[in-house]
Amino acid sequence: MTDLASKKCVPCEGNIPPFNVEEIHKYLKKVDGWEVIEDKIDGFHLIKNFKFENFLQSQEFINKVGKIAEQESHHPDLWFGWGYARIKIFTHAIKGLAESDFILAAKIDQISNV
């Protein structure tokens, strides 16, 4: 996990293939508690739910995620409300997962464990 979190996301313009199932499972072992979901529109993506004690904690967490997303130029889909946050990560340009998705997940894991 630490290894991925120390890397930088690389912008993708669609010039690489998405990870296959074998690559996804290899990288999934390097992040904490993320699920892989597949749908017909976006392909494979990472999803994780986070629990908090109140709305303010959820909002503060989402603001930290937003700051990381801007620094990495990699923007997840975010949902949050009273006591929860949900994050979906994938690379839109390839309709699937690449290393940068797992890098972002590892960076988010670091702030969720603080």
Summary of the structure (lengths in Angstrom):
residues: 114
radius of gyration: 13.5
end to end distance: 14.8
largest distance: 41.9
contacts: 333
relative contact order: 0.27
helix: 41%
strand: 24%
